[in-house]
């Protein structure tokens, strides 16, 4: 029985690894096709993780903030949001540079919804109660790549900060 369970676990890990590799391949293609809804959710979650990890420390409160955003945005249960975040953590660690990664998300998120995404990104960055130079830098890059202005980013940061108070 343990041998069969080991085979099933290895098959599951191989399937997940192949699924992530396929998504990354599609996201980094010279002319990527728009992402399906599940892939767009995963990519957005991975971008949230990338911002949280950009200062070299991924705090539990940042992970909680990501799960909370995912649950609210997509109407997920806490367990489903945590599972999506966990998958996103794996994807983020294998994802290409932020530029190509964010461009794929830009194509998947309507312009009107990008402010909400930017506010969520700031919420994650501010979740640990500290503004960090690396997170600020990452958010400036991501904001620009999402087609948002510095003013919109500042507004999103202020709204995220107000939500934390």
C-alpha positions as CSV (number, residue, x, y, z in Angstrom):
1,X,0.0,0.0,0.0
2,X,2.7,2.6,0.8
3,X,4.4,1.8,-2.5
4,X,1.2,2.5,-4.4
5,X,0.6,5.7,-2.4
6,X,4.1,6.8,-3.3
7,X,3.4,6.2,-7.0
8,X,0.2,8.2,-6.9
9,X,1.9,11.1,-5.1
10,X,4.8,11.1,-7.7
11,X,2.2,11.1,-10.5
12,X,0.3,14.0,-8.9
13,X,3.5,16.0,-8.5
14,X,4.5,15.3,-12.1
15,X,1.0,16.4,-13.3
16,X,1.2,19.7,-11.3
17,X,4.8,20.3,-12.5
18,X,3.7,19.8,-16.1
19,X,0.7,22.0,-15.7
20,X,2.8,24.9,-14.3
21,X,5.4,24.4,-17.1
22,X,2.6,24.6,-19.7
23,X,1.2,27.8,-18.2
24,X,4.7,29.4,-18.0
25,X,5.3,28.4,-21.6
26,X,2.1,30.0,-22.8
27,X,2.7,33.1,-20.7
28,X,6.1,33.7,-22.1
29,X,5.4,32.9,-25.7
30,X,6.3,35.8,-28.1
31,X,2.5,36.4,-28.8
32,X,0.8,34.8,-25.8
33,X,-2.9,34.0,-26.1
34,X,-5.2,35.4,-23.5
35,X,-5.3,33.3,-20.3
36,X,-8.3,31.2,-19.3
37,X,-10.0,32.2,-16.1
38,X,-8.4,29.6,-13.9
39,X,-4.9,30.4,-15.4
40,X,-5.5,34.2,-15.0
41,X,-6.5,33.6,-11.3
42,X,-3.3,31.6,-10.7
43,X,-1.2,34.2,-12.5
44,X,-2.7,37.0,-10.5
45,X,-2.2,35.1,-7.3
46,X,1.4,34.4,-8.2
47,X,2.0,38.2,-8.9
48,X,0.7,38.9,-5.4
49,X,3.1,36.3,-4.0
50,X,5.9,37.9,-6.0
51,X,5.3,41.3,-4.5
52,X,5.1,39.8,-1.0
53,X,8.5,38.0,-1.5
54,X,10.2,40.9,-3.1
55,X,11.7,42.1,0.2
56,X,13.2,38.7,0.9
57,X,10.7,37.9,3.7
58,X,7.3,36.3,3.1
59,X,5.3,36.9,6.3
60,X,2.3,34.9,7.3
61,X,0.2,38.2,7.4
62,X,1.1,38.7,3.7
63,X,0.1,35.1,2.8
64,X,-3.2,35.7,4.8
65,X,-3.8,39.0,2.9
66,X,-3.3,37.2,-0.4
67,X,-5.8,34.4,0.5
68,X,-8.3,37.1,1.7
69,X,-8.1,39.0,-1.6
70,X,-8.5,35.8,-3.6
71,X,-11.5,34.6,-1.6
72,X,-13.2,38.0,-1.9
73,X,-12.4,38.6,-5.6
74,X,-13.4,35.1,-6.8
75,X,-16.0,34.1,-4.2
76,X,-13.8,31.3,-2.9
77,X,-14.0,29.5,0.4
78,X,-11.0,30.0,2.7
79,X,-9.7,26.5,1.9
80,X,-10.0,27.1,-1.9
81,X,-8.3,30.5,-1.6
82,X,-5.5,28.9,0.5
83,X,-5.1,26.2,-2.1
84,X,-4.9,28.7,-4.9
85,X,-2.3,30.8,-3.0
86,X,-0.3,27.6,-2.3
87,X,-0.3,26.8,-6.1
88,X,0.6,30.4,-6.8
89,X,3.6,30.2,-4.4
90,X,4.9,27.3,-6.5
91,X,4.2,29.0,-9.8
92,X,5.9,32.3,-8.6
93,X,9.1,30.4,-7.7
94,X,9.3,29.1,-11.3
95,X,7.9,32.1,-13.1
96,X,10.0,34.2,-15.5
97,X,10.9,37.9,-15.0
98,X,8.3,40.2,-13.7
99,X,7.9,42.1,-17.0
100,X,6.6,39.1,-19.1
101,X,4.7,37.8,-16.1
102,X,2.8,41.0,-15.5
103,X,2.1,41.6,-19.2
104,X,0.3,38.3,-19.3
105,X,-1.8,39.4,-16.4
106,X,-2.5,42.8,-18.0
107,X,-4.0,40.9,-20.9
108,X,-6.2,38.9,-18.6
109,X,-7.5,41.7,-16.4
110,X,-9.8,44.4,-17.8
111,X,-8.4,47.9,-17.4
112,X,-11.3,48.9,-15.1
113,X,-10.3,46.1,-12.7
114,X,-6.6,46.8,-12.6
115,X,-7.0,49.5,-9.9
116,X,-8.5,46.8,-7.6
117,X,-5.5,44.6,-8.5
118,X,-3.1,47.4,-7.7
119,X,-4.8,48.1,-4.4
120,X,-4.5,44.4,-3.5
121,X,-0.8,44.4,-4.4
122,X,-0.3,47.4,-2.1
123,X,-2.4,45.6,0.6
124,X,0.0,42.7,0.5
125,X,3.0,44.9,0.5
126,X,1.7,46.8,3.6
127,X,0.3,43.8,5.4
128,X,3.4,43.5,7.6
129,X,3.2,47.1,8.7
130,X,6.3,48.2,6.9
131,X,7.1,49.9,3.6
132,X,10.1,48.3,2.0
133,X,12.3,49.7,-0.7
134,X,12.2,46.4,-2.7
135,X,8.4,46.1,-2.5
136,X,8.1,49.8,-3.5
137,X,10.4,49.2,-6.5
138,X,8.5,46.1,-7.5
139,X,5.2,47.9,-7.3
140,X,6.4,50.8,-9.4
141,X,7.4,48.3,-12.1
142,X,4.2,46.3,-11.9
143,X,2.0,49.4,-11.8
144,X,3.6,50.7,-15.0
145,X,3.4,47.3,-16.7
146,X,-0.3,47.1,-15.8
147,X,-0.8,50.5,-17.5
148,X,-1.5,52.4,-14.3
149,X,-0.1,55.9,-13.6
150,X,2.0,56.9,-10.6
151,X,-1.0,58.8,-9.3
152,X,-3.3,55.8,-9.6
153,X,-0.6,53.7,-7.7
154,X,-0.5,56.3,-5.0
155,X,-4.3,56.3,-4.7
156,X,-4.3,52.5,-4.5
157,X,-1.6,52.6,-1.8
158,X,-3.7,55.1,0.2
159,X,-6.8,53.0,-0.1
160,X,-4.9,49.9,1.0
161,X,-3.4,51.8,3.9
162,X,-6.8,53.1,5.0
163,X,-8.2,49.5,4.9
164,X,-5.3,48.5,7.2
165,X,-6.2,51.2,9.8
